[in-house]
Amino acid sequence: MEEMAATQPRSSANETMLKVLAWAVHAYTASGALMGLLAIELAAEHRFRGSFVMMAVATAIDSSDGVLARRLQVKARVPNFDGALLDNIVDYLTYVIAPAYLMLSAGMLPAGAWGYAVAAAVLLSSAYGFCQTNAKTPDHYFLGFPSYWNLVAFYLYCFGLRPALNAAILLGFAAMVFVPIKYIYPSRTELLRRLTITLGIIWAALIAYLLATLQSPNHFVVWLSFSFIGYYLIMSIVLHAWTAWVLHRTRTDERQA
């Protein structure tokens, strides 16, 4: 009896600590909003390298908070707080608003109303994408282009293309938000997960180097890092086709059974 009485307070203390850690994960997710704010402020001051650095930090937070949340069973320990909604709010700021503002500030979009129209296409298409209930599929893919505008802005900045061409590229990706193609969720898609994460780590190291040297980027390194983006887009289409074919075969077999 005495042993049971001693273990109860210890168990309660452990659960309290785990609940505190669960709230700490939510605070960690929310800190991405500060990175987004700093990215906008730095872009307004034409300190674009610093702005991209803040977006990179926000991406690192977003890439790791889900793992922490699942490990600590945050949803079960803080059931009345919607971590997924918090994540979407922060992501919309850091992946959509901040890069759109940077592209306007850096003169990467056409001048005047046309530039704002392109930025509006980015903002509104992403608002649609974020509000789709099936934006993340049960088999852990993104459905439609997953609003990686920070990456689009970064590579357009590195490539130094003309504003009209930038606008065409942005409008193309904005249209892809509405096309129900499944895109790899890097940390969760099971197929090729190990390869994707390994290549992603190498890509992140290259991006860190490019951010450190952004005033005069090494174009070989830019293209080398861009090869991961090519891998991501191509393999997303391949896996989309593969999973669609498997689903079709399964349904066909069920009808014939």
C-alpha positions in Angstrom: 0.0 0.0 0.0 2.8 2.4 0.9 4.5 1.7 -2.4 1.3 2.4 -4.3 0.8 5.6 -2.4 4.4 6.7 -3.3 4.0 5.9 -7.0 0.8 7.9 -7.4 2.4 11.3 -6.7 5.3 10.4 -8.8 3.0 9.4 -11.7 1.0 12.6 -11.3 4.2 14.7 -11.3 5.4 12.9 -14.5 2.1 13.6 -16.2 2.2 17.3 -15.2 5.7 17.6 -16.6 4.6 15.9 -19.9 1.7 18.4 -20.1 4.1 21.3 -19.6 6.3 19.9 -22.4 3.2 19.5 -24.6 2.5 23.3 -24.1 6.1 24.0 -24.8 5.7 22.2 -28.2 2.8 24.5 -29.0 4.9 27.5 -28.0 7.7 26.2 -30.2 5.2 26.1 -33.1 4.0 29.6 -32.4 7.5 30.9 -32.4 7.5 30.5 -36.1 5.1 33.5 -36.3 7.9 35.6 -34.8 10.2 34.4 -37.5 7.6 35.4 -40.1 7.2 38.8 -38.6 11.0 39.3 -38.6 11.2 38.1 -42.2 8.7 40.8 -43.3 10.5 43.5 -41.3 13.8 42.6 -42.9 12.3 42.5 -46.4 10.9 45.9 -45.8 14.4 47.1 -45.0 15.7 45.4 -48.2 17.7 43.0 -46.0 16.7 40.1 -48.1 19.3 37.6 -46.9 18.2 38.1 -43.4 14.6 37.7 -44.5 15.3 34.4 -46.1 17.2 33.3 -43.0 14.1 33.9 -40.9 12.0 31.9 -43.3 14.5 29.1 -43.1 14.4 29.1 -39.3 10.5 29.0 -39.6 10.8 26.1 -42.0 13.1 24.3 -39.5 10.6 24.8 -36.8 7.7 23.6 -39.0 9.7 20.5 -40.0 10.4 19.5 -36.4 7.4 20.5 -34.3 5.2 17.7 -35.7 7.7 15.0 -34.7 7.8 16.5 -31.2 4.1 16.7 -31.0 3.6 13.0 -32.0 6.4 11.9 -29.6 4.8 13.7 -26.7 1.2 12.9 -27.6 0.4 16.6 -27.5 -3.2 16.1 -28.8 -4.0 13.8 -25.9 -2.4 15.9 -23.2 -3.8 19.3 -24.4 -7.1 18.2 -26.0 -8.7 21.6 -25.9 -6.0 23.4 -28.0 -6.0 22.9 -31.7 -2.3 22.5 -32.7 -3.1 21.8 -36.3 -5.0 25.2 -36.6 -2.0 27.0 -34.9 0.3 25.3 -37.4 -1.8 26.4 -40.4 -1.9 30.0 -39.1 1.9 30.2 -38.7 2.5 28.4 -42.0 0.3 30.9 -43.9 2.3 33.7 -42.5 5.8 32.2 -43.1 5.2 30.2 -46.3 2.8 32.6 -48.0 2.6 36.2 -46.7 6.3 36.7 -45.9 7.7 35.4 -49.3 5.0 37.3 -51.2 5.9 40.5 -49.4 9.6 39.9 -50.1 9.0 39.4 -53.8 7.2 42.7 -54.0 9.8 44.5 -52.0 12.7 43.0 -54.0 11.1 44.1 -57.3 10.8 40.5 -58.4 7.2 41.1 -59.6 5.9 43.4 -62.3 5.6 47.0 -61.2 2.2 48.4 -60.2 -1.1 46.7 -60.3 0.2 43.6 -62.2 2.6 42.8 -59.4 -0.1 43.1 -56.7 -2.4 40.9 -58.9 0.3 38.2 -59.0 0.8 38.5 -55.2 -3.0 38.3 -54.7 -3.0 35.1 -56.8 -0.4 33.6 -54.4 -2.3 34.7 -51.3 -5.7 33.7 -52.4 -4.8 30.3 -54.0 -3.0 29.4 -50.8 -5.9 30.5 -48.7 -8.0 28.1 -50.7 -5.4 25.4 -50.3 -5.0 25.8 -46.5 -8.8 25.7 -46.0 -9.3 22.4 -47.8 -10.3 19.7 -45.4 -8.4 17.1 -47.5 -5.3 19.3 -47.9 -3.4 16.4 -46.2 -4.5 13.0 -47.3 -4.9 10.0 -45.1 -1.8 8.3 -46.7 0.3 11.4 -45.8 0.5 13.5 -49.0 -0.3 17.1 -49.7 -3.2 17.4 -52.2 -2.4 20.3 -54.6 0.7 22.4 -54.6 1.6 22.8 -50.9 2.3 26.5 -50.9 6.1 26.4 -50.7 6.3 30.0 -51.8 9.3 30.6 -49.6 11.3 28.2 -51.8 9.8 29.6 -55.0 10.8 33.1 -53.9 14.3 31.9 -52.9 15.1 30.3 -56.2 13.6 33.1 -58.2 15.8 35.5 -56.2 18.9 33.3 -56.9 18.2 32.9 -60.6 17.5 36.7 -61.1 14.9 36.2 -63.7 12.9 39.0 -65.2 9.7 40.1 -63.3 7.4 39.0 -66.2 8.9 35.5 -66.2 8.7 35.3 -62.4 5.0 36.3 -62.6 4.3 33.5 -65.1 6.0 30.9 -62.9 4.1 32.1 -59.8 0.8 32.0 -61.6 1.6 28.5 -62.8 2.2 27.3 -59.2 -0.9 29.2 -58.0 -3.0 27.3 -60.6 -1.4 24.0 -59.4 -2.9 24.6 -55.9 -6.3 23.7 -57.5 -5.1 20.6 -59.3 -5.6 17.5 -57.1 -2.1 16.0 -57.5 -0.6 14.4 -54.5 2.7 15.9 -53.4 5.2 14.3 -51.1 4.9 15.2 -47.4 8.7 15.0 -46.8 8.6 13.8 -43.2 5.6 11.5 -43.4 5.0 10.0 -46.9 6.0 6.4 -46.5 7.1 5.6 -50.0 10.8 6.7 -50.5 10.7 8.3 -47.1 14.3 7.4 -46.2 15.6 8.7 -49.5 13.6 11.9 -49.4 14.8 12.7 -45.9 18.4 11.9 -46.7 18.3 14.1 -49.8 16.4 16.7 -47.8 19.2 16.9 -45.2 21.8 17.4 -48.0 19.6 20.0 -49.6 19.3 21.8 -46.3 23.1 22.0 -45.9 23.4 23.4 -49.4 20.7 26.0 -48.6 22.6 27.0 -45.4 25.7 27.6 -47.5 23.7 29.6 -50.1 22.1 31.7 -47.4 25.6 32.5 -46.0 26.8 33.6 -49.5 23.5 35.0 -50.9 25.1 38.3 -51.9 27.1 36.4 -54.6 25.7 32.9 -54.7 27.6 30.1 -56.3 25.4 29.2 -59.3 26.7 25.6 -59.3 25.5 25.2 -55.7 22.2 26.9 -56.6 21.6 24.3 -59.4 22.8 21.5 -57.3 20.4 22.3 -54.5 17.6 22.9 -57.1 18.0 19.2 -58.2 16.3 18.3 -55.0 13.3 20.4 -56.0 13.3 18.6 -59.3 13.4 15.3 -57.4 10.5 16.4 -55.2 8.3 17.5 -58.1 9.0 14.5 -60.4 8.7 11.9 -57.6 5.5 13.5 -56.4 3.9 13.1 -59.8 5.3 9.5 -60.1 4.0 8.5 -56.6 0.6 10.2 -57.4 0.3 8.1 -60.5 1.4 5.0 -58.7 -1.0 5.4 -55.8 -3.8 6.2 -58.2 -3.0 3.0 -60.2 -2.9 0.9 -57.1 -6.3 2.3 -55.9 -7.8 1.6 -59.3 -6.5 -2.0 -59.4 -7.8 -2.6 -55.8 -11.3 -1.3 -56.7 -11.3 -3.3 -59.9 -10.3 -6.5 -58.0 -13.0 -5.8 -55.4 -15.7 -5.5 -58.1 -14.6 -8.7 -59.8 -14.4 -10.6 -56.5 
